[in-house]
Amino acid sequence: MTEYAYFLVDSTAQAMRLEKILMDKGVECKLVPVPRQFSSDCGLCARVPKSLLEPAVKLLAAAKAAYREIVFDYA
């Protein structure tokens, strides 16, 4: 089973921006619904394999891309 990092955001637009930044730099990323254990709100988040978390965080910081928090789960 793969462990994933989920970047929780405040809007769909933020999730789409994160996905574009990461995908443009070759980091595997997928927009998925926020897992229920992390939020009861409807919405999207950006999911990356935990093994790619460090480069993803660095790329997002360099792009000044906002996210609320990072949480972890298996899928």
N, CA, C and O atoms as a GROMACS GRO file, in nm:
protein
  300
    1MET      N    1   0.083  -0.117   0.000
    1MET     CA    2   0.000   0.000   0.000
    1MET      C    3   0.089   0.125   0.000
    1MET      O    4   0.189   0.130   0.072
    2THR      N    5   0.053   0.223  -0.079
    2THR     CA    6   0.130   0.346  -0.090
    2THR      C    7   0.081   0.448   0.012
    2THR      O    8  -0.039   0.466   0.030
    3GLU      N    9   0.176   0.515   0.078
    3GLU     CA   10   0.138   0.622   0.169
    3GLU      C   11   0.143   0.753   0.091
    3GLU      O   12   0.236   0.779   0.015
    4TYR      N   13   0.040   0.834   0.112
    4TYR     CA   14   0.028   0.961   0.040
    4TYR      C   15   0.028   1.079   0.134
    4TYR      O   16  -0.009   1.068   0.251
    5ALA      N   17   0.073   1.192   0.081
    5ALA     CA   18   0.062   1.321   0.149
    5ALA      C   19  -0.049   1.398   0.078
    5ALA      O   20  -0.052   1.405  -0.045
    6TYR      N   21  -0.139   1.453   0.156
    6TYR     CA   22  -0.251   1.531   0.102
    6TYR      C   23  -0.232   1.677   0.140
    6TYR      O   24  -0.221   1.710   0.258
    7PHE      N   25  -0.227   1.764   0.040
    7PHE     CA   26  -0.217   1.907   0.063
    7PHE      C   27  -0.359   1.961   0.070
    7PHE      O   28  -0.428   1.970  -0.031
    8LEU      N   29  -0.403   1.997   0.191
    8LEU     CA   30  -0.537   2.052   0.209
    8LEU      C   31  -0.534   2.201   0.178
    8LEU      O   32  -0.442   2.272   0.219
    9VAL      N   33  -0.635   2.247   0.106
    9VAL     CA   34  -0.640   2.386   0.062
    9VAL      C   35  -0.778   2.444   0.092
    9VAL      O   36  -0.870   2.373   0.133
   10ASP      N   37  -0.790   2.575   0.071
   10ASP     CA   38  -0.915   2.644   0.101
   10ASP      C   39  -1.009   2.657  -0.019
   10ASP      O   40  -1.124   2.697  -0.003
   11SER      N   41  -0.961   2.623  -0.138
   11SER     CA   42  -1.047   2.636  -0.255
   11SER      C   43  -1.003   2.540  -0.365
   11SER      O   44  -0.890   2.491  -0.367
   12THR      N   45  -1.095   2.515  -0.456
   12THR     CA   46  -1.064   2.432  -0.571
   12THR      C   47  -0.956   2.498  -0.656
   12THR      O   48  -0.869   2.430  -0.711
   13ALA      N   49  -0.961   2.630  -0.667
   13ALA     CA   50  -0.860   2.702  -0.745
   13ALA      C   51  -0.720   2.680  -0.688
   13ALA      O   52  -0.624   2.662  -0.764
   14GLN      N   53  -0.707   2.680  -0.555
   14GLN     CA   54  -0.576   2.654  -0.493
   14GLN      C   55  -0.530   2.512  -0.525
   14GLN      O   56  -0.413   2.491  -0.556
   15ALA      N   57  -0.620   2.416  -0.516
   15ALA     CA   58  -0.585   2.277  -0.546
   15ALA      C   59  -0.536   2.263  -0.690
   15ALA      O   60  -0.438   2.194  -0.716
   16MET      N   61  -0.604   2.329  -0.781
   16MET     CA   62  -0.566   2.323  -0.922
   16MET      C   63  -0.430   2.390  -0.944
   16MET      O   64  -0.351   2.343  -1.027
   17ARG      N   65  -0.403   2.498  -0.873
   17ARG     CA   66  -0.273   2.565  -0.886
   17ARG      C   67  -0.161   2.473  -0.838
   17ARG      O   68  -0.057   2.461  -0.903
   18LEU      N   69  -0.182   2.407  -0.722
   18LEU     CA   70  -0.081   2.315  -0.671
   18LEU      C   71  -0.054   2.204  -0.772
   18LEU      O   72   0.061   2.170  -0.800
   19GLU      N   73  -0.161   2.147  -0.825
   19GLU     CA   74  -0.146   2.039  -0.922
   19GLU      C   75  -0.064   2.086  -1.042
   19GLU      O   76   0.027   2.016  -1.086
   20LYS      N   77  -0.096   2.202  -1.096
   20LYS     CA   78  -0.025   2.253  -1.214
   20LYS      C   79   0.123   2.275  -1.184
   20LYS      O   80   0.208   2.236  -1.264
   21ILE      N   81   0.154   2.337  -1.071
   21ILE     CA   82   0.294   2.363  -1.034
   21ILE      C   83   0.371   2.232  -1.027
   21ILE      O   84   0.480   2.220  -1.083
   22LEU      N   85   0.314   2.134  -0.958
   22LEU     CA   86   0.384   2.006  -0.939
   22LEU      C   87   0.396   1.927  -1.069
   22LEU      O   88   0.503   1.875  -1.100
   23MET      N   89   0.288   1.918  -1.144
   23MET     CA   90   0.290   1.842  -1.269
   23MET      C   91   0.386   1.906  -1.370
   23MET      O   92   0.455   1.834  -1.443
   24ASP      N   93   0.389   2.039  -1.376
   24ASP     CA   94   0.481   2.107  -1.469
   24ASP      C   95   0.627   2.076  -1.439
   24ASP      O   96   0.711   2.081  -1.528
   25LYS      N   97   0.657   2.043  -1.313
   25LYS     CA   98   0.795   2.010  -1.273
   25LYS      C   99   0.819   1.860  -1.266
   25LYS      O  100   0.925   1.816  -1.222
   26GLY      N  101   0.720   1.780  -1.309
   26GLY     CA  102   0.737   1.636  -1.315
   26GLY      C  103   0.712   1.561  -1.185
   26GLY      O  104   0.750   1.445  -1.172
   27VAL      N  105   0.649   1.627  -1.088
   27VAL     CA  106   0.616   1.561  -0.961
   27VAL      C  107   0.476   1.500  -0.973
   27VAL      O  108   0.380   1.570  -1.004
   28GLU      N  109   0.466   1.371  -0.948
   28GLU     CA  110   0.338   1.302  -0.956
   28GLU      C  111   0.239   1.366  -0.859
   28GLU      O  112   0.268   1.380  -0.740
   29CYS      N  113   0.124   1.404  -0.910
   29CYS     CA  114   0.023   1.472  -0.829
   29CYS      C  115  -0.114   1.441  -0.886
   29CYS      O  116  -0.131   1.431  -1.008
   30LYS      N  117  -0.212   1.425  -0.798
   30LYS     CA  118  -0.348   1.399  -0.844
   30LYS      C  119  -0.445   1.477  -0.756
   30LYS      O  120  -0.429   1.480  -0.634
   31LEU      N  121  -0.545   1.539  -0.817
   31LEU     CA  122  -0.650   1.603  -0.740
   31LEU      C  123  -0.751   1.496  -0.700
   31LEU      O  124  -0.799   1.421  -0.785
   32VAL      N  125  -0.783   1.491  -0.572
   32VAL     CA  126  -0.876   1.392  -0.520
   32VAL      C  127  -0.968   1.460  -0.419
   32VAL      O  128  -0.933   1.566  -0.367
   33PRO      N  129  -1.084   1.400  -0.390
   33PRO     CA  130  -1.167   1.455  -0.283
   33PRO      C  131  -1.093   1.447  -0.150
   33PRO      O  132  -1.015   1.354  -0.127
   34VAL      N  133  -1.116   1.543  -0.064
   34VAL     CA  134  -1.053   1.541   0.068
   34VAL      C  135  -1.104   1.418   0.144
   34VAL      O  136  -1.225   1.402   0.158
   35PRO      N  137  -1.015   1.332   0.192
   35PRO     CA  138  -1.059   1.215   0.269
   35PRO      C  139  -1.142   1.257   0.391
   35PRO      O  140  -1.109   1.354   0.459
   36ARG      N  141  -1.249   1.185   0.417
   36ARG     CA  142  -1.342   1.221   0.524
   36ARG      C  143  -1.278   1.230   0.662
   36ARG      O  144  -1.323   1.308   0.746
   37GLN      N  145  -1.174   1.150   0.687
   37GLN     CA  146  -1.112   1.154   0.819
   37GLN      C  147  -1.040   1.287   0.844
   37GLN      O  148  -1.004   1.317   0.958
   38PHE      N  149  -1.018   1.366   0.738
   38PHE     CA  150  -0.949   1.494   0.754
   38PHE      C  151  -1.043   1.613   0.750
   38PHE      O  152  -1.011   1.718   0.804
   39SER      N  153  -1.159   1.598   0.686
   39SER     CA  154  -1.253   1.709   0.678
   39SER      C  155  -1.389   1.658   0.635
   39SER      O  156  -1.399   1.568   0.551
   40SER      N  157  -1.493   1.714   0.693
   40SER     CA  158  -1.628   1.677   0.651
   40SER      C  159  -1.675   1.767   0.537
   40SER      O  160  -1.781   1.744   0.479
   41ASP      N  161  -1.596   1.870   0.506
   41ASP     CA  162  -1.629   1.960   0.395
   41ASP      C  163  -1.610   1.888   0.262
   41ASP      O  164  -1.526   1.800   0.248
   42CYS      N  165  -1.691   1.927   0.166
   42CYS     CA  166  -1.666   1.882   0.030
   42CYS      C  167  -1.548   1.962  -0.023
   42CYS      O  168  -1.528   2.077   0.017
   43GLY      N  169  -1.474   1.904  -0.109
   43GLY     CA  170  -1.364   1.979  -0.167
   43GLY      C  171  -1.256   1.889  -0.222
   43GLY      O  172  -1.261   1.767  -0.207
   44LEU      N  173  -1.160   1.952  -0.285
   44LEU     CA  174  -1.048   1.880  -0.345
   44LEU      C  175  -0.920   1.910  -0.271
   44LEU      O  176  -0.906   2.013  -0.204
   45CYS      N  177  -0.828   1.817  -0.283
   45CYS     CA  178  -0.694   1.839  -0.231
   45CYS      C  179  -0.596   1.779  -0.332
   45CYS      O  180  -0.634   1.702  -0.420
   46ALA      N  181  -0.471   1.816  -0.317
   46ALA     CA  182  -0.366   1.763  -0.404
   46ALA      C  183  -0.297   1.649  -0.331
   46ALA      O  184  -0.254   1.664  -0.217
   47ARG      N  185  -0.287   1.533  -0.397
   47ARG     CA  186  -0.227   1.414  -0.336
   47ARG      C  187  -0.098   1.380  -0.408
   47ARG      O  188  -0.093   1.374  -0.531
   48VAL      N  189   0.008   1.359  -0.330
   48VAL     CA  190   0.136   1.315  -0.386
   48VAL      C  191   0.185   1.196  -0.304
   48VAL      O  192   0.154   1.186  -0.185
   49PRO      N  193   0.261   1.106  -0.364
   49PRO     CA  194   0.321   0.998  -0.286
   49PRO      C  195   0.411   1.059  -0.178
   49PRO      O  196   0.480   1.157  -0.203
   50LYS      N  197   0.410   1.000  -0.059
   50LYS     CA  198   0.491   1.054   0.051
   50LYS      C  199   0.638   1.060   0.013
   50LYS      O  200   0.711   1.147   0.061
   51SER      N  201   0.682   0.971  -0.072
   51SER     CA  202   0.823   0.971  -0.115
   51SER      C  203   0.860   1.097  -0.193
   51SER      O  204   0.978   1.130  -0.205
   52LEU      N  205   0.761   1.168  -0.245
   52LEU     CA  206   0.785   1.291  -0.321
   52LEU      C  207   0.750   1.417  -0.242
   52LEU      O  208   0.747   1.527  -0.297
   53LEU      N  209   0.725   1.401  -0.112
   53LEU     CA  210   0.682   1.515  -0.031
   53LEU      C  211   0.786   1.626  -0.027
   53LEU      O  212   0.752   1.743  -0.047
   54GLU      N  213   0.911   1.592  -0.002
   54GLU     CA  214   1.014   1.696   0.012
   54GLU      C  215   1.029   1.781  -0.114
   54GLU      O  216   1.027   1.903  -0.105
   55PRO      N  217   1.044   1.719  -0.233
   55PRO     CA  218   1.053   1.804  -0.352
   55PRO      C  219   0.924   1.883  -0.378
   55PRO      O  220   0.930   1.996  -0.427
   56ALA      N  221   0.810   1.824  -0.346
   56ALA     CA  222   0.682   1.895  -0.365
   56ALA      C  223   0.676   2.020  -0.278
   56ALA      O  224   0.638   2.127  -0.326
   57VAL      N  225   0.712   2.007  -0.151
   57VAL     CA  226   0.709   2.121  -0.059
   57VAL      C  227   0.804   2.230  -0.107
   57VAL      O  228   0.771   2.348  -0.103
   58LYS      N  229   0.922   2.191  -0.152
   58LYS     CA  230   1.020   2.290  -0.200
   58LYS      C  231   0.969   2.363  -0.323
   58LYS      O  232   0.982   2.485  -0.333
   59LEU      N  233   0.910   2.290  -0.417
   59LEU     CA  234   0.856   2.354  -0.537
   59LEU      C  235   0.743   2.450  -0.504
   59LEU      O  236   0.736   2.560  -0.558
   60LEU      N  237   0.654   2.408  -0.414
   60LEU     CA  238   0.542   2.494  -0.378
   60LEU      C  239   0.588   2.618  -0.303
   60LEU      O  240   0.533   2.726  -0.321
   61ALA      N  241   0.690   2.603  -0.218
   61ALA     CA  242   0.744   2.719  -0.147
   61ALA      C  243   0.807   2.817  -0.246
   61ALA      O  244   0.789   2.938  -0.234
   62ALA      N  245   0.882   2.765  -0.342
   62ALA     CA  246   0.946   2.851  -0.442
   62ALA      C  247   0.842   2.926  -0.525
   62ALA      O  248   0.865   3.040  -0.567
   63ALA      N  249   0.726   2.862  -0.548
   63ALA     CA  250   0.619   2.924  -0.626
   63ALA      C  251   0.526   3.008  -0.539
   63ALA      O  252   0.431   3.069  -0.589
   64LYS      N  253   0.554   3.012  -0.408
   64LYS     CA  254   0.468   3.084  -0.312
   64LYS      C  255   0.322   3.038  -0.321
   64LYS      O  256   0.229   3.118  -0.314
   65ALA      N  257   0.305   2.907  -0.335
   65ALA     CA  258   0.172   2.848  -0.344
   65ALA      C  259   0.121   2.816  -0.204
   65ALA      O  260   0.191   2.753  -0.124
   66ALA      N  261   0.000   2.858  -0.176
   66ALA     CA  262  -0.058   2.841  -0.042
   66ALA      C  263  -0.130   2.708  -0.028
   66ALA      O  264  -0.194   2.659  -0.122
   67TYR      N  265  -0.120   2.650   0.091
   67TYR     CA  266  -0.200   2.535   0.130
   67TYR      C  267  -0.219   2.544   0.281
   67TYR      O  268  -0.139   2.604   0.351
   68ARG      N  269  -0.327   2.482   0.329
   68ARG     CA  270  -0.362   2.492   0.471
   68ARG      C  271  -0.276   2.401   0.557
   68ARG      O  272  -0.220   2.444   0.658
   69GLU      N  273  -0.266   2.275   0.518
   69GLU     CA  274  -0.185   2.178   0.593
   69GLU      C  275  -0.159   2.056   0.508
   69GLU      O  276  -0.220   2.037   0.402
   70ILE      N  277  -0.068   1.973   0.556
   70ILE     CA  278  -0.036   1.846   0.491
   70ILE      C  279  -0.073   1.735   0.588
   70ILE      O  280  -0.034   1.738   0.705
   71VAL      N  281  -0.148   1.636   0.539
   71VAL     CA  282  -0.185   1.521   0.621
   71VAL      C  283  -0.147   1.394   0.545
   71VAL      O  284  -0.121   1.399   0.424
   72PHE      N  285  -0.143   1.282   0.615
   72PHE     CA  286  -0.096   1.157   0.555
   72PHE      C  287  -0.198   1.046   0.570
   72PHE      O  288  -0.272   1.040   0.668
   73ASP      N  289  -0.201   0.957   0.469
   73ASP     CA  290  -0.291   0.843   0.472
   73ASP      C  291  -0.243   0.741   0.369
   73ASP      O  292  -0.160   0.771   0.284
   74TYR      N  293  -0.297   0.621   0.378
   74TYR     CA  294  -0.269   0.515   0.282
   74TYR      C  295  -0.385   0.506   0.184
   74TYR      O  296  -0.500   0.532   0.219
   75ALA      N  297  -0.354   0.469   0.061
   75ALA     CA  298  -0.461   0.450  -0.039
   75ALA      C  299  -0.431   0.325  -0.120
   75ALA      O  300  -0.507   0.290  -0.209
   0.00000   0.00000   0.00000
